[in-house]
Amino acid sequence: MGLFSFTKELAIDLGTANTVIIQNGKIVLDEPSIVAVDTRTGKMVAVGHEAKLMQGKEWEGIRTIRPLKQGVIADFNAAELMIRGLIKKATPKSSLFSPSLRMVVGIPSGSTEVEIRAVRDSSEHAGGRDVYMLYEPMAAALGIGLDVEAPEGNMVVDIGGGSSEIAVISLGGIVSNKSIQIAGDDLTADIQEHMRRAHNMKVGERTAEEIKKNVGSALTELENPPEDFVVHGPNQMTALPMEVPVSYQEISHCIEKSISKIEAAVLSALEQTPPELYADIVKNGIYLAGGGALLKGLDKRLTDKIGIKFHIAEDPLLAVARGTGVALKNIDRFNFLIR
């Protein structure tokens, strides 16, 4: 690095629910992937935490947008505003010279050419000079600390907000993968629907997410069950306020369908795995990453169902982000980065 080299290096985990930015091996930003836009001028009003606080409370002059749906960019304009806003937040002390940015961005393993280009374009418009992409399960494996270049099979299940990525990795490549668009957001929607149907109560996305974090469970019997979570909201018929205690068993029933789909996807990825790698996976176990890994009882349920030990990554929410950080340090060495 010369005296006049102004290259800033950022690793970005662009998630449906949260975006994490790493610089020099340190997490400089971890905020919700949401942006608030002035509907009259199209300018950004707030991004990240501040925009999340506005969600569900806007008037017609302001709109909050989550630019990523099911792991891919659904709103280009908003995505660009959001990426730019978050990068600015992460690196506020910019000198007079605007540095050129080198970025590594995590993307879903099921991304099409068009979706990959959308991420690249948004990143370049937000100031990225050199943009590299990395598939999320590969990033998660790096973030967990697995040796992805070893001649050995490792399986990673990354359950994010918009998509669940399941991949078998060996020799620095993805041998078999399955990407399904059932993940954290679907569980949140299941809970909203359940509250409406079972309790006649209207709850917003933020409240449903709180319910999921507090009493979300993949099993109907937990060893240390959480206390019931009390939900406040309007009755749908009368609009009068109600409070409803919700138990983890109740939530486990309402998200059962979505969890079964994730389970089926893991089994289907295992079916496509070559026998030698399958043997490695049985020996090493399967790693769970992403916010979905925090769902109570999920590792036990999958272990019992599939018969292979499931390990939760030590900081599952940040596994992909850490992995993009590792890739950024080894840009010249790793040949699985997409340019």
Secondary structure, DSSP 8 states (H G I E B T S, - for coil): --TT--EEEEEEEE-SSEEEEEETTEEEEEEES-EEEETTT--EEEETHHHHHHTT---TTEEEE--EETTEES-HHHHHHHHHHHHHHH-----SS--EEEEEEEE-TT--HHHHHHHHHHHHHTTEEEEEEEEHHHHHHHHHT--TTSSS-EEEEEE-SS-EEEEEEETTEEEEEEEES-SHHHHHHHHHHHHHHHH-B---HHHHHHHHHHH-BS-SS-SS----EEEEEEBTTT--EEEEEE-HHHHHHHTHHHHHHHHHHHHHHHHTS-HHHHHHHHHH-EEEESGGGGSBTHHHHHHHHHSS-EEE-SSGGGHHHHHHHHHHHTTTT-TT-B-
